[in-house]
Structure formats: structure tokens, C-alpha cells
């Protein structure tokens, strides 16, 4: 319940800050910069430490990568058919292709499946969602913002993306002990991710800009909350994995709302900020109902 209250409260804070003009219009960039350069790397360093990976968890970690691949196959042809700009296609890929496997996903795992599966959720989050975001997400944002594929630019963006290096450093030092003060500092910085990201979304959310965007918003949420988990359900069914609890956890994670980190990258790269903010604003509360339905009527059966 506390997570739901925090989601709504932080969105409202962002909206109020914009309406009262307490911050300049560039505040979304500042919020986003903090999330990308501070909070996301801290989250990776915090969560990788001490995670013990079981051999059968790796397929679950591949699930977000599969979901992103499906999103590319889904949105690129549709975008070309409707003659959408690459900025809109990139925004939809980022906002619908990545699920919120951490802030919303982990509490949902604990509530629906049990805290014993939180380790699986962390593996999916770090080696699936965050690693895919550090490589594919940055590539998509770079191509969509430039309107062209330039390999040297993409490689440079990936290699200068702080969360990418945070994951590498965290993996390289995972076997080492840490002083308590380092854990405290990293944990405090990581905890700023959700409030800052949601405040940025709330600040960018303008209801008057929704006109003419209901179709892509509806398509993004239909994909992320219905089609992506359904596709992955069929994949797992074809592999005979539906009775596997780890597979069920992976499927539950993919039924989560759009990922805040991916959405912030879309905002930072100026990929239809209003569309991204509206999709997050509607998708997060809506997913609390749809994810529960997926679990109880499909995965828990």
C-alpha cells in the first residue's frame, strides 16, 4: 500500500511544482539527469551486491530482452504504417518495451508470490531490464532522436551511460566486502530513484497535450499490460515452463507498468515527452489491477 501512495504522491508533487511555477521548465531535465547519472547507477550497485544467481534463473533474466525484441517487431511496422516520426516510435519502444521490474515489480512479487522469490526478481531487474536498457535502450533513444543509425554514436552513448558501468563495477566487486557506510550512502542515493523519476513524469504531464495522442497511449498500454505478457506466456507454454515458479515470476514481472528509467531516457532525448508522461501517469495505477489479474487468473491457476 505504501508503494501505491508514494507513486501517486510523487506524481502529484511534480504536477504541483509545474502548476505553481516553483521550478523552471527545464526541471524535467534536471530530475532526469539525477536519475540517470546518480540514482540508476546507485540502484545497480546496491542490488547486485550479494545476489546469488542460480543456473535456472538466466532464462528468466532473458525475459526482458525477449520483451524488447517483441516491442521492436510490433511498434516499428505500425509506426511506419501510420507514418509516425522516429521520435514517436522511439518513445513508444522505451515506454512500452521495458516493464517496471523494480519499484512496482518487486513489491508485487512479494505480495503475490512471496518474498522468497525476490532474488529472482532482482536478477530479472538487473541482468534483464537494466542491462537491456543500458545497451538496447540507449541505442533506440540515439537512433530515434537522430533519425539515423550511426554505429560510432551508439557505441559512444552506451559506453558513457553510467548505469552500464555501474553494473560492470558491481559485478566485478560483488565478491568483496563493503564497509557499512558505503552501503548506507549507495542505498540512500538509490532510494531517490522513484521519487525523482515520478516527479519528473508529473512535471512533464500536461493534460492539454493528450489531444491527438490517445491512440499511441492506448496502444502502448495495451502492449505493455496485455500483449507483451500474453506473448511471453505463449513462449513459456511452448517451452513447457508454465509450471515452473521462476517462469511465473518472470511473466509477472513482464506484466508490470512502463519502466521509469526507460521513460526518463525518452524524456532526456526529447522523444515526445507528453506522450511518455501520459503513458506513465495512466499505466502505473492501471497496472496494479491488470498485473493482479494476470497472476490470479493465469499464473496462479
C-alpha positions in Angstrom: 0.0 0.0 0.0 2.9 2.4 0.8 4.3 1.9 -2.7 0.9 2.9 -4.3 0.7 6.0 -2.1 4.2 7.0 -2.9 3.5 6.6 -6.7 0.5 8.9 -6.5 2.1 11.4 -4.1 5.3 11.8 -6.2 3.3 12.3 -9.4 1.2 14.9 -7.7 4.3 16.7 -6.4 5.6 17.0 -9.9 2.3 18.4 -11.2 2.0 20.9 -8.3 5.6 22.1 -8.9 4.8 22.8 -12.5 1.4 24.4 -11.9 2.9 26.7 -9.2 5.9 27.5 -11.4 8.1 26.8 -8.4 10.7 25.3 -10.8 11.7 26.3 -14.4 10.5 24.4 -17.4 13.9 22.7 -17.6 13.3 20.9 -14.3 12.4 17.6 -16.0 15.9 17.5 -17.5 17.4 18.1 -14.0 15.2 15.4 -12.4 16.1 13.0 -15.3 19.8 13.8 -15.1 19.8 12.9 -11.4 18.1 9.6 -12.1 20.3 8.6 -14.9 23.7 9.8 -13.5 23.2 9.1 -9.8 20.1 7.1 -8.8 20.2 4.4 -11.5 23.9 3.6 -11.0 23.4 3.5 -7.2 20.5 1.2 -7.6 22.6 -1.2 -9.7 25.5 -1.2 -7.2 23.1 -1.6 -4.3 21.2 -4.6 -5.7 23.9 -6.5 -7.4 25.9 -6.9 -4.2 25.3 -10.2 -2.5 22.9 -11.6 -5.2 23.5 -15.3 -5.6 22.5 -16.4 -9.1 21.1 -19.9 -9.7 21.7 -21.6 -13.1 18.0 -21.8 -13.9 17.5 -18.0 -13.3 19.3 -17.0 -16.5 16.3 -17.7 -18.8 14.2 -15.6 -16.6 16.8 -12.8 -16.9 16.4 -13.1 -20.7 12.7 -12.4 -20.5 13.0 -8.5 -20.6 15.3 -8.9 -23.7 12.7 -11.0 -25.4 10.0 -8.4 -24.5 12.1 -5.6 -26.0 12.6 -7.6 -29.2 8.8 -8.2 -29.5 8.2 -4.5 -28.9 10.6 -3.6 -31.8 8.8 -6.1 -34.1 5.4 -4.7 -33.0 5.9 -0.9 -33.0 8.3 -0.3 -35.9 5.9 -1.7 -38.6 2.9 0.0 -37.0 4.8 3.3 -36.8 5.8 3.1 -40.4 2.3 2.3 -41.5 0.8 5.3 -39.7 3.8 7.4 -40.8 4.8 8.3 -37.2 8.0 10.1 -36.6 11.0 8.2 -35.3 10.7 10.2 -32.2 7.3 8.8 -31.5 8.3 5.2 -32.4 11.3 5.5 -30.1 9.2 6.9 -27.3 6.7 4.0 -27.6 9.5 1.4 -27.7 11.0 2.8 -24.5 7.8 3.4 -22.6 6.2 0.1 -23.6 9.2 -2.2 -24.2 10.5 -2.1 -20.7 8.5 -3.1 -17.6 8.9 -1.7 -14.2 10.6 -4.7 -12.7 12.0 -3.0 -9.6 9.9 -0.4 -7.8 6.5 -1.9 -8.8 7.6 -5.4 -9.7 9.5 -6.4 -6.6 6.6 -5.4 -4.2 4.2 -7.2 -6.4 6.4 -10.4 -6.3 6.5 -10.1 -2.5 2.7 -9.6 -2.2 1.6 -12.2 -4.8 4.3 -14.9 -4.8 6.2 -14.5 -1.6 9.4 -12.8 -0.5 11.4 -16.0 -1.2 11.2 -15.1 -4.9 12.7 -11.6 -4.6 16.1 -12.9 -5.6 14.7 -14.0 -9.0 13.1 -10.5 -9.3 16.5 -8.8 -8.7 18.2 -11.0 -11.3 15.4 -10.2 -13.9 15.7 -6.5 -13.0 19.5 -6.1 -13.1 20.6 -8.5 -15.8 17.4 -8.2 -17.8 15.8 -4.8 -17.6 18.7 -2.6 -16.6 21.3 -4.3 -18.8 19.0 -4.2 -21.8 18.3 -0.6 -21.1 22.0 0.2 -20.9 22.5 -1.3 -24.4 19.3 -1.6 -26.4 17.5 1.3 -24.7 20.4 3.8 -25.3 20.7 2.5 -28.9 16.9 3.1 -29.5 17.0 6.5 -28.0 20.1 7.5 -30.0 18.6 6.3 -33.3 15.2 7.8 -32.6 16.5 11.2 -31.6 18.9 11.4 -34.6 16.6 9.8 -37.1 19.5 7.7 -38.4 21.6 4.7 -37.4 25.2 5.8 -36.6 27.1 3.0 -35.0 30.0 5.1 -33.6 27.5 7.4 -31.9 25.5 4.5 -30.5 28.6 2.8 -29.1 29.8 6.0 -27.5 26.4 6.6 -25.9 26.4 3.1 -24.5 30.0 3.3 -23.1 29.2 6.7 -21.5 25.9 5.5 -19.9 26.5 5.4 -16.1 24.2 2.5 -15.3 26.1 0.3 -17.8 29.4 0.9 -15.9 27.7 0.6 -12.6 26.5 -2.9 -13.4 30.1 -3.9 -14.6 31.7 -2.4 -11.5 29.1 -4.1 -9.2 29.7 -7.5 -10.8 33.5 -7.1 -10.7 33.4 -6.2 -6.9 30.5 -8.5 -6.0 32.8 -10.9 -4.1 34.3 -8.1 -2.0 33.0 -7.0 1.4 31.8 -3.4 1.8 32.0 -1.1 4.8 28.6 -0.3 6.2 28.9 3.4 5.4 29.2 2.6 1.6 26.1 0.5 1.7 24.3 3.4 3.5 25.4 6.0 1.1 24.6 3.9 -2.0 21.3 2.9 -0.5 20.3 6.4 0.2 21.1 7.6 -3.3 19.3 4.6 -4.8 16.2 5.4 -2.8 15.9 8.7 -4.7 15.2 7.0 -8.0 11.4 6.5 -7.7 10.6 9.9 -6.1 12.7 11.9 -8.6 11.6 9.9 -11.7 7.9 10.2 -10.8 8.2 13.9 -10.0 9.8 14.3 -13.4 6.9 12.5 -15.1 4.4 14.5 -13.1 6.2 17.7 -14.1 6.1 16.8 -17.8 2.4 15.7 -17.6 0.1 18.2 -19.3 -3.5 17.0 -19.9 -4.0 19.6 -22.6 -1.3 17.8 -24.7 -3.2 14.5 -24.7 -5.3 15.5 -27.6 -4.4 13.6 -30.6 -2.3 11.1 -28.6 -4.9 8.8 -27.2 -4.2 6.2 -29.9 -0.5 5.8 -29.3 -1.1 5.9 -25.5 -3.7 3.2 -25.7 -1.5 1.1 -28.0 1.5 1.4 -25.6 -0.5 0.4 -22.6 -2.3 -2.4 -24.4 1.1 -3.7 -25.5 2.8 -3.5 -22.1 -0.1 -4.7 -19.9 -1.7 -7.2 -22.2 0.1 -8.2 -25.4 3.7 -8.5 -24.0 2.8 -10.8 -21.1 0.5 -12.8 -23.4 3.3 -13.2 -25.9 5.7 -14.3 -23.2 3.0 -16.6 -21.7 2.8 -18.4 -25.1 6.6 -18.6 -25.3 6.8 -20.3 -21.9 3.8 -22.5 -22.8 5.6 -23.6 -25.9 8.7 -24.4 -23.9 6.7 -26.3 -21.3 7.7 -23.9 -18.5 4.4 -22.8 -17.2 4.6 -25.0 -14.1 8.0 -23.5 -13.3 7.7 -20.9 -10.5 10.6 -19.0 -11.8 9.0 -18.7 -15.2 5.8 -17.5 -13.5 7.8 -14.8 -11.6 9.3 -13.7 -14.9 5.9 -13.5 -16.5 4.5 -11.5 -13.6 7.4 -9.0 -13.9 6.6 -8.5 -17.6 3.0 -7.6 -16.7 4.3 -4.5 -14.8 3.7 -0.9 -16.0 6.3 1.0 -18.0 9.8 1.3 -16.5 10.6 4.7 -15.0 14.3 4.6 -16.1 13.4 3.9 -19.7 10.8 6.6 -19.7 13.3 9.1 -18.2 15.7 8.3 -21.1 12.9 9.1 -23.5 12.4 12.4 -21.8 16.1 13.2 -21.8 16.3 12.5 -25.5 13.2 14.7 -26.2 11.2 11.7 -27.6 7.6 13.1 -27.3 7.8 13.9 -23.6 4.0 14.5 -23.3 3.2 11.0 -24.7 5.7 9.4 -22.4 4.5 11.2 -19.3 0.8 10.5 -20.0 1.5 6.8 -20.6 3.3 6.5 -17.3 0.6 8.5 -15.4 -2.1 6.2 -16.7 -0.2 3.0 -16.8 1.2 2.8 -13.3 -2.1 2.8 -11.4 -3.8 0.7 -14.1 -1.2 -2.0 -13.9 -1.8 -2.6 -10.2 -5.1 -4.2 -11.3 -4.0 -5.8 -14.6 -0.9 -7.5 -13.0 -3.0 -9.0 -10.2 -5.4 -10.4 -12.8 -2.6 -11.9 -14.8 -1.3 -13.6 -11.6 -4.5 -14.9 -10.2 -6.3 -16.0 -13.4 -3.3 -17.2 -15.4 -0.2 -17.8 -13.5 -1.6 -18.9 -10.1 -4.1 -21.3 -11.7 
